[in-house]
Amino acid sequence: MTGRNVTSQPSATAFAAVDPVTGVSETPVVVLSGVNRSFGPTRALDDLSLTVRRGEILGIIGRSGAGKSTLIRCLNGLERPDSGRIEIEGRNIVGLSEGELQPIRRKIGMIFQHFNLMSAKTVLDNVALPLKIAGWAKAERRARALELLDLVGLSDKAGSYPAALSGGQKQRVGIARALSARPALLLSDEATSALDPETTRSILTLLKDINRKLGVTVVLITHEMEVVRTIGDRVAVLEAGRIVEQGEVWHVFSDPKTELTQSLLSGVRPQLPVHIASRLSPGGSETVLGVDLTDPGLGNGLFAEILAHLPSAHFLHGGIDHIHDQPVARFFLTVPREPASLVDEAIAYLRSINARVEVLGHVSRPV
């Protein structure tokens, strides 16, 4: 094979033509249209359509069996859909031969849950392996691998073997390897689920930094809601092979529409305390309201203002959080059930400040 000149490869800036504020372009890198994939009687992907914009980090969440693994395998060409279109940078990859898929796959980097490093090769050789397969000359492979090891903070580990590395270091090598051919799309398949919380945070910080520096588009397949909350720009919720909800992370996390999304996010959103939830009944004297509010003007004076308008209300739980610099509030309060006008007035006022209000049930004092 002949060597390749490093300068002939697309530069990082080739992928950075994005909005200077959001880092995201409206130009799509991936477009899926009506994608179906079945395994016997089981439909893993069901008329699925999805767009991934250049420069964004998209999180795809869902329960086990929702179709996440099939989706990612279809994106990298390892699984062929029964019907529909999958466009990578404008080219439909459905129906392409293995030979035709190879240059497309070089535009896609993969980060795996269990790292998938070759134990008999050094860190540097692991990172350079995709470039060797692509035909780069040895000196050029080495230069690119060293550049990437510096990017992920492992310059001093170039000559080490995977067995000598921690889990977080192994994943950094995996990330460097995934970036070796300067992909337009980075696929992360549960990349942090085998790591401890502190290491997970460092890997997520690295991925976000890479996304900002290189403008590379990232698709995260994960069951960890905190991963998407931390670095995702948008999130898509998958159920039975269909996208049932999607939107900006702060918006979906603060105001989930579907029962599935609410359930998936229950661990990262304030919930009614168990000792109160267990006492909900049709006949209590206090009506319990769940309130969600997103407003750039939210501040510490929110609750004092609400109590000033609703003097009979009593706060139970919740507060103000920030998701991607967007303030969001989720809280629970009680209002006397009688006279009925008090509950109606409370709901009307909360909705007047653009809150979403749900009647959760009733309890008896004290709570």
C-alpha positions, 0 to 999 in steps of 0.5 A: 500500500502507498502512504498517505500524506497527513496534509491530504486528510480533512483538517479539523477546521473542515468540520468546524463550520458551525454556529460560533455560539452553539457550535451546531450547524443546521447542516445534517451529518446523518439523516434517517428516513423510514428505517425498518429492521426486523429480526424474525417477528421482532421489529427492532427499528420501526419506521424510524426517522432522525436527523443529526446536525453537524457539530451537535452531541445527540444522546439516544436513550431508551430501555433495554430492547428499545433498538439502540444497539440496532440503530448504532449498528445501522449507522456504522453499516454493520447492520443493514436495514430492511427498508428506508434510507440512511444518509451519511454526509448526503450519501445513502449507505443502504444497499452499498457493497462492502467495498463501497461502505469502506470509505464511508466507515472511515468517516465514522469513529466508534467508542466502545463500552469495553474499549476493544483495545488490542492487548498485544499492541502498544497504546500508540499502535492501537491509536494508529491501527485504523490509519495502517488499515487505511494505508497511511505511511508509518511516519505519518501514522506515528505523527497523527497518533502522537498528536491524538495522545496529546489531545487526550492527555496520554502523551506519556503512555505511547509505549505502554500496553493496555494492561498497564492502563486504568479503565479511564486511560483505556477509554481515552485511548479508544477515543484517540483511536476513534478520532485517528482518521478525522471522522465526521461522526463519532458514535459512542456506545455506552462508553462510560457505563464501565467506569466509576463516577469520577472517571466518567466525569473526566471522559465526558469533559474530554468528549465535550472538549473534543466536540468543541475543538474539532466540531465533530458530531457525536451520537451517544447511545446510553442508558445513563441519563446523567451522561446526556444531561451533562454534555448532550445538546439534544436527546432522542427517546427510543421505544420499540424502535421508534423515536417517541420524544426528542428535543433540546436536552434542557427542555426534555429533561425539564418538561418530559412529555411521554410517560416513558421519558418521565420514567427514564428521567426519574433518577435525575429529576426531583420526585415527590418524597416517598413518605408523601407519595405513599400517602396520596389518596382521593380523600385527603384535605390537601391537594398536591401539585407537581409544578415544572417551570422553565424561564430565563428569569428564574431566580431565588425569589421565585418561591417567595413570589409564589407564596405571596400570590398563594398564601395558603400554599405549602412547599413540600420539595424541589427547587431550581436547577440549571441544565446547560445554563438554562434555569429550570424549576421542579417542585411540589406544593400543597393547597387546601382542598376546600374551598375548591376555588383555592386549588383552581386559583393556584393552578390558574396562577401557576399556568399564568407564569407558564408553569406546567401543573399536574394534580398528583392527588391528595394528602391529609395534614401534616405532611 
